[in-house]
């Protein structure tokens, strides 16, 4: 997964400022995917935001690509690190407090996770980090 590249085809629905929204129709591989319950699709179509180095227009047929390492890194940032912070907060609370240690542990762990997600949100708004994990358009064929 780390070295592979995932490629999908879709049609651009809107584009502006170097970012495009693409309607991707679910493929046969979607049926075998264990994460399909997390893809919120309407009428078998997913909307994906991607970097646009070509200046595409609505209606263009495109191929988008995302590297496996970006998927792994984003998954770690969204799931792995918060889990570690929650566990660390629980251990700190259980070892340093005698009265109400369970409640304090839960509060410390959840506070660490909340602070982490707030920091992640604020840092993601900086221009250099804004599109870091987005897929990118690799091929354009105009349908007009």
MIPA-979833 format. One record per residue (C-alpha): residue number from 0; z, x, y. Coordinates in nm, 4 decimals. Layout:
<atoms>
+-----+----------+----------+----------+
: pos :       up :     east :    north :
+-----+----------+----------+----------+
: NUM :        Z :        X :        Y :
...
+-----+----------+----------+----------+
</atoms>
This chain:
<atoms>
+-----+----------+----------+----------+
: pos :       up :     east :    north :
+-----+----------+----------+----------+
:   0 :   0.0000 :   0.0000 :   0.0000 :
:   1 :   0.0817 :   0.2816 :   0.2407 :
:   2 :  -0.2649 :   0.4402 :   0.2349 :
:   3 :  -0.4846 :   0.1350 :   0.1902 :
:   4 :  -0.6549 :  -0.0610 :   0.4628 :
:   5 :  -0.6660 :  -0.4408 :   0.4672 :
:   6 :  -0.9927 :  -0.5896 :   0.5968 :
:   7 :  -1.0608 :  -0.9573 :   0.6780 :
:   8 :  -1.3471 :  -1.1461 :   0.8418 :
:   9 :  -1.3175 :  -1.4158 :   1.1031 :
:  10 :  -1.4558 :  -1.5749 :   1.4168 :
:  11 :  -1.3253 :  -1.4987 :   1.7644 :
:  12 :  -1.1708 :  -1.8039 :   1.9304 :
:  13 :  -1.0689 :  -1.6320 :   2.2544 :
:  14 :  -1.0658 :  -1.2821 :   2.4025 :
:  15 :  -0.9170 :  -1.1252 :   2.7142 :
:  16 :  -0.7710 :  -0.7918 :   2.8303 :
:  17 :  -0.8616 :  -0.5953 :   2.5177 :
:  18 :  -0.7003 :  -0.8461 :   2.2790 :
:  19 :  -0.8761 :  -1.1183 :   2.0803 :
:  20 :  -0.7562 :  -1.4193 :   1.8834 :
:  21 :  -0.9491 :  -1.4555 :   1.5606 :
:  22 :  -0.9644 :  -1.7516 :   1.3218 :
:  23 :  -0.9537 :  -1.6041 :   0.9712 :
:  24 :  -1.0387 :  -1.8332 :   0.6805 :
:  25 :  -0.8145 :  -1.7853 :   0.3781 :
:  26 :  -0.9923 :  -1.5878 :   0.1086 :
:  27 :  -0.9519 :  -1.5912 :  -0.2707 :
:  28 :  -0.7028 :  -1.3058 :  -0.2440 :
:  29 :  -0.4723 :  -1.5372 :  -0.0457 :
:  30 :  -0.4143 :  -1.7448 :  -0.3601 :
:  31 :  -0.2721 :  -1.4404 :  -0.5416 :
:  32 :  -0.0614 :  -1.3161 :  -0.2502 :
:  33 :   0.3134 :  -1.3554 :  -0.2917 :
:  34 :   0.3632 :  -1.3777 :   0.0863 :
:  35 :   0.1335 :  -1.6771 :   0.1335 :
:  36 :   0.4286 :  -1.9069 :   0.2021 :
:  37 :   0.4862 :  -1.7149 :   0.5262 :
:  38 :   0.1284 :  -1.7564 :   0.6528 :
:  39 :   0.1401 :  -2.0773 :   0.8507 :
:  40 :  -0.2149 :  -2.2011 :   0.8233 :
:  41 :  -0.3814 :  -2.5159 :   0.9438 :
:  42 :  -0.6811 :  -2.6349 :   0.7401 :
:  43 :  -0.6952 :  -2.3010 :   0.5539 :
:  44 :  -0.7366 :  -2.1050 :   0.8806 :
:  45 :  -0.4996 :  -1.8361 :   1.0153 :
:  46 :  -0.5043 :  -1.7266 :   1.3785 :
:  47 :  -0.4699 :  -1.3491 :   1.4077 :
:  48 :  -0.4335 :  -1.1451 :   1.7268 :
:  49 :  -0.6208 :  -0.8131 :   1.7167 :
:  50 :  -0.7062 :  -0.5185 :   1.9416 :
:  51 :  -1.0540 :  -0.5543 :   2.0885 :
:  52 :  -1.2264 :  -0.2216 :   2.1628 :
:  53 :  -1.5725 :  -0.3862 :   2.1745 :
:  54 :  -1.5305 :  -0.6606 :   2.4349 :
:  55 :  -1.6027 :  -0.9513 :   2.2002 :
:  56 :  -1.6655 :  -1.3079 :   2.3135 :
:  57 :  -1.5656 :  -1.6423 :   2.1664 :
:  58 :  -1.7895 :  -1.7263 :   1.8721 :
:  59 :  -1.8540 :  -1.3667 :   1.7615 :
:  60 :  -1.8111 :  -1.2975 :   1.3906 :
:  61 :  -1.5893 :  -0.9910 :   1.3407 :
:  62 :  -1.4134 :  -0.7832 :   1.0799 :
:  63 :  -1.0539 :  -0.6842 :   1.1452 :
:  64 :  -0.8584 :  -0.4084 :   0.9800 :
:  65 :  -0.4944 :  -0.3086 :   0.9564 :
:  66 :  -0.3665 :   0.0056 :   0.7916 :
:  67 :  -0.1121 :  -0.0273 :   0.5139 :
:  68 :   0.1256 :   0.2120 :   0.6854 :
:  69 :   0.1402 :  -0.0224 :   0.9871 :
:  70 :   0.2313 :  -0.3132 :   0.7589 :
:  71 :   0.5049 :  -0.1063 :   0.5927 :
:  72 :   0.6390 :   0.0201 :   0.9275 :
:  73 :   0.6447 :  -0.3286 :   1.0804 :
:  74 :   0.8176 :  -0.4679 :   0.7699 :
:  75 :   1.0829 :  -0.1970 :   0.7888 :
:  76 :   1.1435 :  -0.2628 :   1.1584 :
:  77 :   1.1698 :  -0.6386 :   1.1077 :
:  78 :   1.3592 :  -0.6534 :   0.7769 :
:  79 :   1.4893 :  -0.3159 :   0.6567 :
:  80 :   1.6620 :  -0.1818 :   0.9646 :
:  81 :   1.8355 :  -0.5098 :   1.0550 :
:  82 :   1.9687 :  -0.5311 :   0.6980 :
:  83 :   2.1067 :  -0.1772 :   0.7245 :
:  84 :   2.2692 :  -0.2589 :   1.0607 :
:  85 :   2.4252 :  -0.5749 :   0.9184 :
:  86 :   2.5728 :  -0.3843 :   0.6233 :
:  87 :   2.7012 :  -0.1038 :   0.8487 :
:  88 :   2.8667 :  -0.3593 :   1.0777 :
:  89 :   3.0354 :  -0.5270 :   0.7816 :
:  90 :   3.1673 :  -0.1978 :   0.6434 :
:  91 :   3.2961 :  -0.0872 :   0.9847 :
:  92 :   3.4738 :  -0.4168 :   1.0372 :
:  93 :   3.6265 :  -0.4228 :   0.6879 :
:  94 :   3.7555 :  -0.0648 :   0.7138 :
:  95 :   3.8901 :  -0.0669 :   1.0710 :
:  96 :   4.0546 :  -0.4088 :   1.1046 :
:  97 :   4.3378 :  -0.5545 :   0.8974 :
:  98 :   4.3725 :  -0.9060 :   1.0444 :
:  99 :   4.0704 :  -1.1368 :   1.0169 :
: 100 :   3.8598 :  -0.8500 :   0.8853 :
: 101 :   3.5959 :  -1.0824 :   0.7382 :
: 102 :   3.5396 :  -1.2652 :   1.0647 :
: 103 :   3.5378 :  -0.9467 :   1.2702 :
: 104 :   3.3044 :  -0.7784 :   1.0200 :
: 105 :   3.0590 :  -1.0659 :   1.0391 :
: 106 :   3.0727 :  -1.0618 :   1.4197 :
: 107 :   3.0140 :  -0.6855 :   1.4356 :
: 108 :   2.7240 :  -0.7010 :   1.1891 :
: 109 :   2.5565 :  -0.9950 :   1.3604 :
: 110 :   2.6133 :  -0.8371 :   1.7023 :
: 111 :   2.4437 :  -0.5171 :   1.5889 :
: 112 :   2.1473 :  -0.7133 :   1.4527 :
: 113 :   2.1270 :  -0.9239 :   1.7691 :
: 114 :   2.1395 :  -0.6157 :   1.9917 :
: 115 :   1.8715 :  -0.4510 :   1.7753 :
: 116 :   1.6326 :  -0.7479 :   1.8025 :
: 117 :   1.6943 :  -0.7747 :   2.1774 :
: 118 :   1.6199 :  -0.4023 :   2.2164 :
: 119 :   1.3106 :  -0.4344 :   1.9979 :
: 120 :   1.1888 :  -0.7265 :   2.2075 :
: 121 :   1.2445 :  -0.5443 :   2.5366 :
: 122 :   1.0825 :  -0.2232 :   2.4107 :
: 123 :   0.7819 :  -0.4106 :   2.2706 :
: 124 :   0.7015 :  -0.5376 :   2.6200 :
: 125 :   0.6197 :  -0.1861 :   2.7388 :
: 126 :   0.2422 :  -0.1397 :   2.7554 :
: 127 :   0.2347 :   0.1609 :   2.5222 :
: 128 :   0.4136 :  -0.0289 :   2.2424 :
: 129 :   0.2673 :  -0.3735 :   2.2999 :
: 130 :  -0.0250 :  -0.3563 :   2.0564 :
: 131 :   0.0964 :  -0.0805 :   1.8253 :
: 132 :   0.1044 :  -0.2827 :   1.5025 :
: 133 :  -0.1821 :  -0.5210 :   1.5747 :
: 134 :  -0.4911 :  -0.5132 :   1.3539 :
: 135 :  -0.8067 :  -0.3923 :   1.5261 :
: 136 :  -1.1632 :  -0.5147 :   1.5270 :
: 137 :  -1.3874 :  -0.2748 :   1.3337 :
: 138 :  -1.7199 :  -0.4619 :   1.3246 :
: 139 :  -1.8867 :  -0.7258 :   1.5418 :
: 140 :  -2.1881 :  -0.9411 :   1.4660 :
: 141 :  -2.2719 :  -1.1949 :   1.7326 :
: 142 :  -2.3376 :  -1.5459 :   1.5987 :
: 143 :  -2.5029 :  -1.6724 :   1.9162 :
+-----+----------+----------+----------+
</atoms>
